[in-house]
Amino acid sequence: MKLSINPKRIGSPRQTITTIWLIGLFSLVSVFASAQSGILSVWGSNTNGQLGNGTITNSNTPSALTSLSGITQVAGGGLHTLAIKSDGTVLAWGGNSYGQLGDKTNTERHTPVKVSGLSGIVQVAAGYNHSLAVKSDGTVWTWGNNDNGQLGDGSQNNRATAAQIPNFTGVVQVAGSAYHSLAVKGDGTVWAWGDNSTAELGDGTHNRRLSPVQVVGITGAVQASAGQNFSFALKSDGTLWAWGFNGYGQLGDGTTTDRTTAVQITALSGVVQVIANNSVQSGSRSSFAVLSDGTVWGWGANENGQLGDGTNTERHLPVMVLGLTNVVQVSRGGLYHSLALMADGTVWAWGTNQSGELGNGSNTDSNLAVQVSGLSSQTFVAAGAYQSFSLQTDPVNTKLTVPNVTYPFASVIKISATLKDTNGNALNAKTVQFSLDGVNVGTAQTN
């Protein structure tokens, strides 16, 4: 007997048709599938409930947020946190003075609440006091602080509920800082709005923009990142481009000269991710890039060891973060710390640790990367101002049943299933593993 898996993806990303080829004569009653959903671990500052565990107590080691399951992405802001669930809805918790939780109130929340009116969300970003979300239809929705027009809705009015940015579609990724926001469209252009006092919008002016304007000279972009008063775009060819304030060398071009339009960071190539920050404090003005070889490079302010190079020396050109290899993702905290996810599923951190945001059981700063305690099999990391988060895969079993009959030689069986968690929510599963009579017979990728 031979059984092989030939997966095909159709319709919703949560639906899989799997073709099972049966060579020989036998009866097949059921196949078990194991999917993956997200468990969120939290640690660090919790002064405003931004860890979401029902307390305001800081933690210097990670703990699972057991009230949540099926989380696919998390984003940390100044004092608030956002998370996408597998059903495309968004949860939020923490500080809410500007309505950044999107629950129609300004009430601080110590446990997750649902952001009103959002569905079909594929990406979220947390600015310091505002929030952004991209829907599967390419529209952008924003809420929270809008003093500088960072919501992009044409006004400077704060919002406690999410509202769509008018006449703005085709977006695949957004990023938020303290006072401005960025978006990448599917056509590779980058758009910006909000404060522009140091040319962080990259449109060649210093004019504040209440609605999105196109960043000059950028095409082929695949990712954007917004720092405090400065910005980055990563192109599909692995080159990195920067513009805005550069007083600490945070643009990485070897100078401290502000740039009103994008310049290439020629010291780096093969970049696969760029990371700035979303804070309002000067020490947060540093930046990172992950390269295709799995190394991490940092530049800019370094007074708290936030570059991870073993010193506290400001850098105007990229230097390697020491002790890290095979890195697949980095997240930069809004202030002075960073997280790195390794290919082996472990998480490492460096920088300030006054609230336990490095997660190693101490409150001692480190200018070298240290391993976060007790975490393995992680798939995503996110850093807020003084708080940290990571996602771990969570096996969920389901049973697919086909008629109990004898199938003829070389039969083809098509199994279609929508995988759901224990609450009945569809899982945005990335891998489905099939077994027959307890024996692994193959896997299928669903998105």
N, C-alpha and C positions, 0 to 999 in steps of 0.2 A: 504493500500500500504506500502511495506517495500523496502528500497533501501540500500544496503551496498556496501562498497568499498573493493576490494580485489586486492591490487597492486602487480604487478610483474615487476622485473627489467630485461631488456634484452639489449644486444648490448651496444651502447654508454650509458654512465652514464646520458646523457641528454635526454634519451628516456624512456618513461614509457608506459607499457600496463596496463590499469586499467580495471578490470572486474566488471561490474555492474550487480548485480542480481536484477531482477524485479519480485516482487511477486504481481500478480494481472494483470489486463488489463488496459493499458493506453498508451498514446502516449508520446514519448520523442523526443524533437526537439534538445535541446542543453544543454550542461553542461558547466559551467564556472570553470576555474581553475586559482588559484592565486599562482604564484611561488614567489621565493625569489632571488633577486640579490643584489649586494653590493654597498652601498654608502660609500665613504671614507671621514672621517673627519680628519683634520690636525691642528696642533698647535705646537708652540715652535720656535726654531731657523730656520731662512730662509735666512741666509747670502749668500748661494749659490743656492737658488731656490729649496731647498730640500723639501719644502712643495708643490711645483707643482702648485701654484695658480697664476703664472705669475708675481710675485713680489719678492723682496728680503727683505720684511718687516717681522719682527718677530711678533708672535701673542701669547698672554697669555690666549686665550680662543679658543675652537675648532670652526672651520667653515667647512662646507661641500665643498668638491672639486667637484663643480657642473659640471665640464667638463667631469667627468668620471662616468660610471655606469657599472654594471656587474663585479665588482672587487671581486675576491674570496680569495686573500691573498695579504698581503703587508709585505715588509721587509725594515727596516731602516739601513743604513750603517753610515759611518762617516759623509759624506756630500752628500750622494746620496740615492735614494729611488727606490725600485723595486715593481711592482705589477703585479699579474697574472689576466688576464681577463677570463671571462667565456668561451671564445672560445679557451683557451689554449695558447694564445700569451702573451708576457710580455712587459710591459711599464716601462720606467725608466726616472728619472729626477734628477736635482741637479748638484753637482760637477762632472767633467768629465776629470780631469787632466791625469788620467791613462787609459782612455777609459772604465771606469767602467759602463757607460751607454749602451755600446754595440751598438752604432748607427754609427759606422765606423768613428767617429770623436773624438776629444778631446775638443769639445765645450760644455761649461756649458749650461744646459737647465733649464729654469724656468717653463716650462710646459711639460707634459709627451710626450715622443717620443717612438716609437716602437723599441724594441731590434731586430736587424736584424737577420733573419734566424732562429727564434725559433717558434716552434708550438708544441702542445701536452704537454705543461709544466704543471706539477702537484704540484711542490714546488720550491720556490726560497729562497735563503739566501744571505744576504749582509754582506760581510766582511767590514773592515774599508774602503778599497779602491779597493776591487774586488768583483765580483758577481758570483753566482753559481745557476744553475737550474737543476732540475731533470725532465726528460721526462717520459711519461707514459710507455715507453719501457724500463725504468730502466737505461738509459744512463745519464751521467752527462756532462753538458756544462758550461764552465767558461770563464770569460773575465775580463779585468781590470789590476790592478797592479800584477806583478809577480816577484818582486825583489828577493823573497825567495822561489820561486817555488810554491806559494800558488794556482796557477791555475792547477797544477797537470798534465801539458801537456808535461813534460819532458824537459822544457826549463825554462829560466828566463827572457823571453821576454814579455813585456806588450802586451795586446791585446785589440783592440777597437771593435772587433767583437767576438761573442761567438764561441768557438771551443769545440768539443767533446774530453773528456779525453780518449785517446786510450786504448783499451783492458780492459775496466772497465764497467761492466754491473751489473744488478741485484740490483741497488741502490734504496732505498725507501725514504731516507732523507739525506740532507746535512746541514752543518753548517760552517760558516766562521768567522775567527777572523782577527786580523791585519795582521798576517804573516803566518798563517797556516789554513788548512781546514780539515774537518772531513766528513765521510759518513758512513751511516748504510746501510748494505745490507739486502735483504729479508731473508737471512739465519741467521741473528742475529749477524754477525761479524761487527766490526768497522774498518774503514780504515782511514789513515791520510797521509798528505803530506804538504810540505813547511818547514818553519823554525823549528829547533829542538834543539836550543841552550840550552833550559832548559828541554829537554825531553818531550815536549808537544805532540809529536807524539806517545809516549807510546810503542815504539818498542824496548826498552831496550838500546838505544844508544842516542848519541847527534848529529847524522849525519843528515844534511839537506837532504830532499828527494824531488826530482822533479816530482816523480810519486807516486801514492798511495802505501802504505805499510800497512800490517795488524797490528792493535793494539794487543799486546800480552795479552793473558789470558782473553779476553772478548768474551763471547758467549751469545746468548739470548738477545741481545740488541734491544731496540725498539726506542731509541732516543739518539742523541749525541748533545753536546753543546760545543762550542769553546770559551774560554776566552783568554785574552792576555797571551800567553805563558803557558796556562794550559788547561785541557780538562776534560770532563765528559762523561760517558755513563750510561744510565738508562736501567736496565734489565727488562724483562717481569715479574719478580717476585717482582718488586717494590724496589729492592736494587739499590744503587747509587755507582758508581765507579769513581775514579779521578786519574789524573796523571799530572806531569809537575811542573811548578814553584809554590812555596807555601810560599813565603816570607811574605805574609800578612795573612796567614791562610786560603786562598781562596779555598783550597781543602776540608776543613771542617773535617779534621781528628784529630784535636786537637793539631797539631804541626805546625811548620814553616819549615818543612823538605821537600825539593823537592823530587819527586817520578819519577823514570825512567820507571816504569811500574805501571799498575792500582792497586789501593788499595781501599777496600770497605770503605764507609763512614758509620760506624756502628751506629752512633747516629741517623740515619734516616731509616725508613722503610715505606712501603706503598707510595712510591714516584710515582707520575703520570706525572710530568714534571720537568726538570732541566733547569736552565737558567744561563748562564754565560754572557759574553759581548764580544764586538769586537773592543775595543779601543786600543790606543797606550799610554795611560796615566796611571800612577800608581794608581790613585784614583779609577779607574774602576775595580780594582782587588777584586771584591766581587761576590758572587754567591747566587742563590736562588733555592728553590725546592717547588713545590706544592704537598701537600699530599692528599691522598684519602679522608680525612675528611674535605677538603676545606681550611685548614690552609696553610700559607706560611711561610717558614723559610729561614733565610739569614745568611751569614757568610763572613768574610774577611774584607777588608778595609771599613772604616765607617766615614772618616773625614768630609764628607758632609751630614751625616745622611742617607746615601744611603741604610742602612739595615732596616730602618723603625722601629727600636725598641725603639725610643724615646731618644736615646743617640747618641754620636759620638765616641763610643768606638769600637776599632777593636775587632773582634770576631774570634776565631780559631775553635769554635764549633758552630753548628747552633743555632740561637735564633729565636723566633717567631716574625714575623712582626705584630705589634700590631694593633688591630682594624679591622682586616679583617677576615671574615668568608665566607664560601660558595664560595670560589674563584675557577674559572674554568680554568683560564689561566693567566700567568704572562709574561711580556716582560721586559728584562733588557736593559736600554739604554747603548750606547757605553761608556758613561762617568759616570755620577753620579746620574741618576734617573731611576725609574722603574714604570711600569704600571701594574695594576691588573684588570682583568675582572671578575665581580661578576656574580653569577647565575641569578640575577635579571636584568642583562643587563647594570648595571651602571659600570663606570670606575673610579678607584682610582689611585693616584700617590703619590710618595714621593721621597725625595732627593733634589738635587740642582734645582733651578728654575730661574737661571739668564736670560734665554731666554724665559721664560713662558712655559717651557716644562711640568709643572705639570697641566697646563690648568685650573687653578682655578681663573683666573682673576688678579693674582698678580705676582710679581717677587721675592717672599720671599721663601727661602729654607724651607723645612719641614722634620724633622726626624720622623714624623708620617704620615700615609697615609691620604690624603685629597681627597675629591670627585672632579672629573673633571666636570666642569660646563656644564650643558645643554645636557648631553648625556644619552640616555636610549635605550633599545632594541639593544645594541651592541652585536656583535658576535665574534669579534677578535680584539686584540690590538697588536701594534708593536711600539718599541721605537728605535730611532736612537741615534746618539751621544747626541744631544741637541734637537731633534725633536720627535714628538709623532704622532701616527696614531690610528684610530679605524675604524672598519667596522660596518655598520648597515644594517639590512635587509630592502629591498625595495620591496613592493608588486608590481607585474606585472600581469595584467589580460590578459587572452586569452579565446577564445571561441571554444569549441569543439562541432561540429555538427554531428548528426547522422540522418538517414532518418526519416521523419515525418510519421511514420506508427504506427499502433497499434501492440504492441508486446504481444505474448501469455503468458499464465501463466508460471512463473518460467523461463523466458527467461534469457539468458546470452548475454550481449553486451560487446564487447572488444573495448576499445578506445585507440588508439595509437597516441601519439603526441610528437613532438619535440618543446619545449617551446623556444621562442625567445624574445629578448628585442626589443625596438623600432628601433634599428639600424639593426635588422635582425640577430643579433648574438645569437647563441644557448646559453641558460642559463644553467649553472651548478647548477640547482635548487636542494635544499635539501628537501624541503617540497612542495607538491602540494595540495592545498585545493580545494575540489569539492563542488559545490552548485547546487541545482535544484530549479528553480523558487525562487531564493533568499534565500533558506534555505540550511545551511551547511549540507552536507550529508556524509562527510568523508575526510580523508587526505591520501596521499600516499607519502612514502619516496622514493626518487630517487637515493640517494647516501649517 
